Amino acid sequence: MTRHRIVNRLQIDHDTEIVRLIAGLRAQPATIEPKYFYDELGCTLYAAICQLDEYYPTRTERAIFQQYRQEIAEAIGAGGTFVDLGAGDCCKAQGWLPIVAPDRYLAVDIAGPSLDTALTAMADDFPEIDMVGLVTDFSRQLDIPAELLTERVTLFYPGSSIGNFTPEEAVRFLKEMRRYTRDGGLLIGVDAKKDKARLDAAYADALGVTAAFNLNALRHINRVIGTDFVESGWRHVGAYNEAAGRIEMHLQAAGRQTVNIAGLPREFADGERIHSESSYKYSRNEFESMLREAGFTRISVWSNTEQAFWVFHAS
């Protein structure tokens, strides 16, 4: 018997999305949105990235959660609705559910099949919790139906995903999240600024998993709009731009490339790049200021001894 339910609120204007994608590919410089990483293979590759030696954010955040679990749990409080934004396989929330004992676990993601699989696996372990999956694209706007929320709401946004927004976009998103926290709060992971060599290695691993993840976006785009990118003609580039305070991921043409985009050829010169992702890093003071600008007034923070990653609770 199904012990969870899926609510699909994904409203995509496919024509508009395709126009945006085509315009980005034809622009100078060309860009694609990070959401095109996450087809089925892309989700699998991202899970593999999180297991890499070089990719410190996932294990560092997990270690902070483990070290300060009781303190963080006291800040969160018990009961209410625990909203897991960008839930994916829901693995990051699983460790919190027995501790904070919410009445409802609301897993939010754009990938409906992944949510369904994860909640099916979890439901028997948490029979006392109402398990709900919400399929939506909150990168455009955070829209959670009021009927899915109790009076007390905790938003959980781990993994430093906030870094994929520009600072201005991040403040806007934090303001949207503030509207939902009610008597609860926001638990969020934020990657810290640090040594360039360590950041570079995290986004250009020796095994090439991040490269495969980046290149897979071209494969996905080929299916979405019928382009004819040849993945072997492109190279992954991932490095920290210290001046901008962000990791930049690009796909770089290895030789001149001609790609058919919506019936018209687009010439890419040797070495020309498509910007596929940015990941901003923040000092503690920078991100606290953003939280306060968004309307949060009570802020707690935890880190490791190296201060390589921040975990904030804000209400």
Long-range contacts (C-beta under 8 A, 24 or more apart in sequence): 2-120, 2-123, 3-123, 3-124, 3-127, 3-131, 4-119, 4-120, 4-122, 4-123, 4-131, 4-132, 4-133, 5-131, 5-132, 5-133, 6-112, 6-115, 6-116, 6-119, 6-132, 6-133, 6-134, 6-135, 7-132, 7-133, 7-134, 7-135, 7-145, 7-148, 8-112, 8-135, 9-134, 9-135, 9-136, 9-143, 9-145, 10-110, 10-112, 10-135, 10-136, 10-137, 11-136, 12-137, 18-224, 18-225, 21-221, 21-224, 21-225, 22-225, 22-261, 22-262, 25-221, 25-227, 25-259, 25-261, 25-266, 25-274, 26-261, 26-266, 29-272, 29-273, 29-274, 29-275, 30-266, 30-268, 30-272, 30-273, 30-274, 30-275, 31-274, 31-275, 31-276, 32-217, 32-221, 32-274, 32-275, 32-276, 33-139, 34-164, 34-276, 34-277, 35-110, 35-137, 35-139, 36-217, 36-220, 36-221, 36-224, 36-276, 37-213, 37-214, 37-216, 37-217, 37-220, 37-276, 37-277, 38-110, 38-111, 39-216, 39-219, 39-220, 39-223, 40-113, 41-216, 41-219, 42-213, 42-216, 42-217, 42-220, 43-88, 43-111, 43-114, 45-209, 45-212, 45-213, 45-216, 46-88, 46-213, 47-88, 47-89, 48-209, 49-205, 49-209, 49-210, 49-213, 52-205, 52-207, 52-209, 52-210, 53-205, 54-201, 54-202, 54-205, 54-206, 55-202, 55-205, 55-210, 56-198, 56-202, 56-308, 56-309, 57-159, 57-160, 57-189, 57-191, 57-202, 57-309, 58-159, 60-304, 60-308, 60-309, 61-158, 61-159, 61-160, 61-189, 61-309, 61-311, 62-92, 63-304, 64-302, 64-303, 64-304, 64-309, 64-311, 65-95, 65-96, 65-311, 67-302, 67-304, 68-302, 68-311, 69-95, 69-99, 71-300, 71-302, 72-187, 72-302, 72-311, 72-313, 73-99, 73-100, 75-185, 75-187, 75-300, 75-313, 76-100, 76-154, 76-184, 76-185, 76-187, 76-313, 77-152, 77-154, 77-184, 78-102, 79-103, 79-150, 79-152, 80-104, 80-150, 80-151, 80-152, 80-153, 80-154, 80-183, 80-184, 81-105, 81-106, 81-148, 81-149, 81-150, 81-152, 81-153, 81-154, 81-184, 82-106, 82-154, 82-156, 83-108, 83-144, 83-149, 83-153, 83-154, 83-155, 83-156, 83-180, 84-108, 84-156, 85-138, 85-142, 85-155, 85-156, 85-157, 85-161, 85-177, 86-138, 86-157, 86-159, 86-161, 87-115, 87-118, 87-133, 88-114, 88-118, 89-114, 89-117, 89-118, 90-115, 90-118, 90-119, 90-122, 91-118, 92-156, 92-158, 92-159, 93-156, 94-122, 94-125, 96-156, 97-126, 97-129, 98-126, 100-154, 101-128, 101-129, 102-129, 102-154, 103-129, 103-130, 103-150, 104-129, 104-130, 104-131, 104-132, 104-148, 104-150, 105-129, 105-130, 105-131, 105-132, 106-132, 106-133, 106-134, 106-144, 106-148, 106-149, 107-131, 107-132, 107-133, 107-134, 108-133, 108-134, 108-136, 108-138, 108-144, 109-133, 109-134, 109-135, 110-135, 110-136, 110-137, 110-139, 111-135, 141-176, 142-173, 142-176, 142-177, 142-180, 144-180, 149-180, 149-182, 151-182, 151-183, 152-182, 152-183, 152-184, 153-180, 153-181, 153-182, 153-183, 153-184, 154-181, 154-184, 154-185, 154-186, 154-187, 155-180, 155-181, 155-184, 155-185, 155-186, 155-187, 155-188, 156-187, 156-188, 157-186, 157-187, 157-188, 157-189, 158-187, 158-188, 158-189, 159-189, 160-189, 160-190, 160-191, 160-279, 160-309, 161-189, 162-188, 162-189, 162-190, 162-280, 163-190, 163-191, 163-246, 163-247, 163-278, 163-279, 163-280, 163-281, 163-282, 164-277, 164-278, 164-279, 164-280, 165-280, 166-278, 166-280, 167-280, 167-290, 170-280, 170-290, 171-290, 171-293, 171-294, 174-290, 174-291, 174-293, 174-294, 174-296, 175-294, 175-295, 177-294, 178-294, 178-295, 178-296, 181-315, 184-315, 185-296, 185-298, 185-313, 185-314, 185-315, 186-291, 186-296, 186-312, 186-313, 186-314, 186-315, 187-311, 187-312, 187-313, 188-311, 188-312, 188-313, 188-314, 189-309, 189-310, 189-311, 190-282, 190-287, 190-309, 190-310, 190-311, 190-312, 191-279, 191-281, 191-282, 191-308, 191-309, 191-310, 192-281, 192-282, 192-283, 192-284, 192-303, 192-307, 192-308, 192-309, 192-310, 193-245, 193-281, 193-282, 193-283, 194-281, 194-306, 194-308, 196-240, 196-242, 199-240, 199-247, 199-281, 200-238, 200-239, 200-240, 202-247, 203-238, 203-239, 203-240, 203-247, 203-249, 203-279, 204-236, 204-237, 204-238, 204-239, 208-236, 210-236, 210-238, 210-249, 211-235, 211-236, 214-238, 214-249, 214-251, 214-276, 214-277, 215-251, 217-251, 217-276, 218-251, 225-261, 225-262, 226-260, 226-262, 227-259, 227-260, 227-261, 228-259, 228-260, 229-257, 229-259, 230-257, 233-257, 237-273, 240-281, 244-278, 245-280, 245-281, 245-282, 246-278, 246-279, 246-280, 246-281, 247-277, 247-278, 247-279, 247-281, 248-275, 248-277, 248-278, 249-275, 249-276, 249-277, 249-278, 249-279, 250-274, 250-275, 250-276, 251-276, 282-310, 284-310, 287-312, 288-312
